[in-house]
Amino acid sequence: MKEKLFSRNFTMLVLGQISSLFGNFILKFALSMYVLEKTGSAAVFAGIMALAAVPAVVLSPFGGILADRVSRRNIMVGLDLLSGIAVLATALLFRSSAMHQTDIALIGGLLVVLSVLGAFESPTVQACVPQMQTGDNIIKGNAVVNQVSAAASLIAPVLGSVFYTAAGIGPVIFLTMLCFFLTAGLECLIRLEHDRPAKKEKIGAIVKNDFKESIHFIGKEQPDILKMLFLATAMNFLVAGAVIVGLPFIVRNILGMSAGMYGIAESLMGFAAILGGMAASWLAGKKEAKLSARANKLSGGIAPVGLCFLLAGAAFLLPLGGIAKYTVNLIGFCGIQISASVFSIFALSYIQQKTPNHLAGKVMAYAMAISMCAQPLSQALYGILFDRFEQSVYWILAAAGIAVLAIARYSPGVLPMNSLNCLEK
């Protein structure tokens, strides 16, 4: 009998993610517009984003240990409550501030706090999916979570631009606070089994033993996981900064478009991610023989990302108007989003399927830390490059495209041949 995908637990998890991600995307959109408008610098915006990303890389392994030692439901509830409190505190301080420098510092501080809390919550959420699902439902479950994130990014920027334009940054922050508290309430309804440790250990011994066990598992027992993570790290370095820093800078500063036009761009990027999730879910239902062929060529699927980078860069070499350049760049960046979504869903599902439940939190944390370790450097580098080459941005996009094509050309043997077949078992 085929297992039900939307069980009670998974439904509550998805609804909680809808609320949390919706608030997060609205908040980050509004904050990015505020910082760019007040400073006019991609480097400042990129520096704040890079600083906020550091805790997620450094602390996520500890979040994985917590996810395997404490009730995952309780972790999610507690962290979302703390996120809501942090946003509330920032909103109150924001209202009392009369200096732009103080506002920017508050924004940076809030993003760092949310990043710290996210470092503990993200591996917990990722570990919950294989605990709630089995077989190819793991891929479908990850695709649903990916589509929820994409749908939030599709709708939230449009609403964020409306709220930000009509009411300013303060009310947007308060709205985000309500979303976090709602998420915590929904997560209270989740029921997951949790096996308490047979014996109590000191914190230092727990951290040491868990690190040792998880590193041995990834490095010795499942080296294919490590290979996939290194490939994801390289791709994340080339893609993350371009999407997070480059796209808003291109739309707002280079092309001179309004916040509303940037909201449309972000929404279309969300729609592209939904298409990527749908494609991954469709592939999960294909027969094993077809999946084997697709698994062997999965690394080759990276090539469209490089081609889309070249397309976006070409728009600035052709005699096109502002709207035409905007349209071509949207096509290119949306193509990047679709391909990256399919790759990330299958890579994550493969890692989850190969990892036992008692190690799921730690391994998911390592997966997140390794794949994200290049993100702060990527954001900072792209910020400097876009500031320096603002009049010749095509060089940046072309270089990124060529680098991605080189990875696609020389990494066909990195991914395991049976990476998709194992998900059918």
Secondary structure as the mmCIF struct_conf table of DSSP 4:
data_model
#
loop_
_struct_conf.conf_type_id
_struct_conf.id
_struct_conf.beg_label_comp_id
_struct_conf.beg_label_asym_id
_struct_conf.beg_label_seq_id
_struct_conf.end_label_comp_id
_struct_conf.end_label_asym_id
_struct_conf.end_label_seq_id
HELX_LH_PP_P HELX_LH_PP_P1 LYS A 2 LYS A 4
BEND BEND1 LEU A 5 PHE A 6
HELX_RH_AL_P HELX_RH_AL_P1 ARG A 8 THR A 39
HELX_RH_AL_P HELX_RH_AL_P2 ALA A 42 ARG A 69
BEND BEND2 VAL A 70 VAL A 70
HELX_RH_AL_P HELX_RH_AL_P3 ARG A 72 SER A 96
HELX_RH_AL_P HELX_RH_AL_P4 HIS A 100 MET A 132
TURN_TY1_P TURN_TY1_P1 GLY A 135 ASP A 136
HELX_RH_AL_P HELX_RH_AL_P5 ASN A 137 ALA A 167
HELX_RH_AL_P HELX_RH_AL_P6 ILE A 169 GLU A 187
TURN_TY1_P TURN_TY1_P2 CYS A 188 LEU A 189
BEND BEND3 ALA A 198 LYS A 199
HELX_RH_AL_P HELX_RH_AL_P7 ILE A 203 HIS A 216
HELX_RH_PI_P HELX_RH_PI_P1 PHE A 217 GLU A 221
HELX_RH_AL_P HELX_RH_AL_P8 PRO A 223 GLY A 241
HELX_RH_PI_P HELX_RH_PI_P2 ALA A 242 GLY A 246
HELX_RH_AL_P HELX_RH_AL_P9 LEU A 247 PHE A 249
HELX_RH_PI_P HELX_RH_PI_P3 ILE A 250 ILE A 254
BEND BEND4 LEU A 255 LEU A 255
HELX_RH_AL_P HELX_RH_AL_P10 ALA A 259 ALA A 284
TURN_TY1_P TURN_TY1_P3 GLY A 285 GLY A 285
BEND BEND5 LYS A 286 LYS A 286
HELX_RH_AL_P HELX_RH_AL_P11 GLU A 288 ASN A 296
TURN_TY1_P TURN_TY1_P4 LYS A 297 LEU A 298
HELX_RH_3T_P HELX_RH_3T_P1 SER A 299 ILE A 302
HELX_RH_AL_P HELX_RH_AL_P12 ALA A 303 ALA A 314
TURN_TY1_P TURN_TY1_P5 ALA A 315 LEU A 317
BEND BEND6 LEU A 318 LEU A 318
HELX_RH_AL_P HELX_RH_AL_P13 GLY A 322 LYS A 354
BEND BEND7 THR A 355 THR A 355
HELX_RH_AL_P HELX_RH_AL_P14 ASN A 357 MET A 372
TURN_TY1_P TURN_TY1_P6 CYS A 373 ALA A 374
HELX_RH_AL_P HELX_RH_AL_P15 GLN A 375 ARG A 388
TURN_TY1_P TURN_TY1_P7 PHE A 389 PHE A 389
HELX_RH_3T_P HELX_RH_3T_P2 GLU A 390 SER A 392
TURN_TY1_P TURN_TY1_P8 VAL A 393 VAL A 393
HELX_RH_AL_P HELX_RH_AL_P16 TYR A 394 TYR A 410
TURN_TY1_P TURN_TY1_P9 PRO A 412 VAL A 414
BEND BEND8 LEU A 415 LEU A 415
TURN_TY1_P TURN_TY1_P10 MET A 417 LEU A 420
HELX_RH_3T_P HELX_RH_3T_P3 ASN A 421 GLU A 424
#
